[in-house]
Amino acid sequence: MFSRYKKEPAKPVQPSANGVPKAAPAKATPAATAPPPAATPAAEAAPKPSMRKPAQRGPAKAAPADKERKRKERLGEIKVELHRELLDNLNLSALESASEQDLRNEISAIASEVLQERAIVLNRDERALINQELYDEVTGLGPLEPLLKDDTISDILINGPQQIFIERDGKLQLSDTTFKDEKHLLRIIDKIVSAVGRRVDESNPYVDARLQDGSRFNAMVPPIAVDGSLVSIRKFKKDKLGIDDLVNFGAFSEEMAAYLQAAVSTRLNVIVSGGTGSGKTTTLNALSSFIDNSERILTIEDTAELQLQQVHVGRMESRPPNVEGKGAVSPRDCLKNALRMRPDRIIVGETRGDEVIDMLQAMNTGHDGSMTTIHANNPRDGIARLENMIAMAGIEMPIKAVRSQIASAVNLIVQASRLQDGSRRMTSITEITGMEGDVISMQEIFRFQRTGLGPENKIMGHFTATGVRSHFSERFRLWGYDLPASVYEPTAG
């Protein structure tokens, strides 16, 4: 009946024993009688009220109730048996040319046959769920497939086979999805990394890769990962967020958007600074929408995430060394070659190493309007981080010369922050105006002013100008972006 994709059995399969042994009912135990509480003396002084909030204790718990959990465990055990049968029965070489519907039909038929042999009864919804999970195991990434298809999830964090956290709206929560065991998780990891020509094992226990949809994937396996493999997936946004979207989400104000449009359009060199997960790449994507369509843009990234909409875009991606330790292509190698490709602008996804000196040189030698991101908590720390990266690159320069190079190359620092309630805001826009002695002079143009906490610890605040007029106002005017004076006026919340 399933001759197209089913292997020919070597010998008849003996049916297994019917019936599933039932667990013995638990014996009722008499409830222990609690001793009466000791009497409190009337004269005892009342304790002084504490000013501290009660600590939140207890492990993270998944959402499903106990009955639902037992049901999922039962279905999980059945799925493991059926998956083993599928691997034994499916002709995997023939599946490469099979259509999706043929494969689904074949999986459903083999699963029904095995369930009937073992006298396992499932309702229609359970059969549909089992068939879908088996299809995901054969063709996709198993338990991760529903999470990857859920557009409300931005990050997937795996701490061993039994603990998968997901991030929604900036908040982490424990998912009820699990892997069968460590071998199951390692098989999915190997499936991901082998698809992009990389490997992960005991001799090379960590890997950085990219999924087919562009999502960023990082994994670390035992023995380095003590309690099971550690995996993080930063999901790739299919729908690019524009400036209007970020303004509507409250990431920054309309006045800040007008200022940033003038800054990018007049080819100021911009650095987007922020911590991990603060939205630096999203901000960089949004800022790139202001670049004119006639300009030639080259992008350099470790993992290709930028989604530029211009016509003339050349994309480059760095590469780690192979098994023999050769063949590595660093961001600095890409940047050096990009300088020979006649770019109008160079956009580096993230500057974190010795490519910083080439990036600053590019900004100083005719590639105005270049952009990059760095990890820093505020604009002043961003400048210090640039200085540290130059020092770590082994370039021996006097500190005044280093700062003079930075002050000449960088015009604007946009600070992106992830606040304690999970929201992402552009908390500061700061201009670099030059040098005062040995110190880089800076002036803040816009900031996010926090006013307190609302219900459910929601951050309350508003965006405001500082009252300082832009150092580049004359440049904006000459390029046709004459911003009104009201843009720079402070606003009350």
Secondary structure as GFF3:
##gff-version 3
##sequence-region A 1 493
A	DSSP	alpha_helix	66	89	.	.	.	ID=ss1
A	DSSP	alpha_helix	92	95	.	.	.	ID=ss2
A	DSSP	alpha_helix	100	117	.	.	.	ID=ss3
A	DSSP	alpha_helix	124	139	.	.	.	ID=ss4
A	DSSP	alpha_helix	144	149	.	.	.	ID=ss5
A	DSSP	beta_strand	153	159	.	.	.	ID=ss6
A	DSSP	beta_strand	164	168	.	.	.	ID=ss7
A	DSSP	beta_strand	171	174	.	.	.	ID=ss8
A	DSSP	alpha_helix	182	195	.	.	.	ID=ss9
A	DSSP	beta_strand	206	210	.	.	.	ID=ss10
A	DSSP	beta_strand	216	220	.	.	.	ID=ss11
A	DSSP	beta_strand	230	234	.	.	.	ID=ss12
A	DSSP	alpha_helix	243	249	.	.	.	ID=ss13
A	DSSP	alpha_helix	254	265	.	.	.	ID=ss14
A	DSSP	beta_strand	270	274	.	.	.	ID=ss15
A	DSSP	alpha_helix	280	288	.	.	.	ID=ss16
A	DSSP	beta_strand	297	301	.	.	.	ID=ss17
A	DSSP	beta_strand	313	317	.	.	.	ID=ss18
A	DSSP	alpha_helix	331	338	.	.	.	ID=ss19
A	DSSP	beta_strand	345	348	.	.	.	ID=ss20
A	DSSP	alpha_helix	355	364	.	.	.	ID=ss21
A	DSSP	beta_strand	371	375	.	.	.	ID=ss22
A	DSSP	alpha_helix	379	392	.	.	.	ID=ss23
A	DSSP	alpha_helix	399	409	.	.	.	ID=ss24
A	DSSP	beta_strand	412	418	.	.	.	ID=ss25
A	DSSP	beta_strand	424	436	.	.	.	ID=ss26
A	DSSP	beta_strand	439	453	.	.	.	ID=ss27
A	DSSP	three_ten_helix	455	457	.	.	.	ID=ss28
A	DSSP	beta_strand	459	465	.	.	.	ID=ss29
A	DSSP	alpha_helix	473	478	.	.	.	ID=ss30
A	DSSP	three_ten_helix	485	488	.	.	.	ID=ss31
###
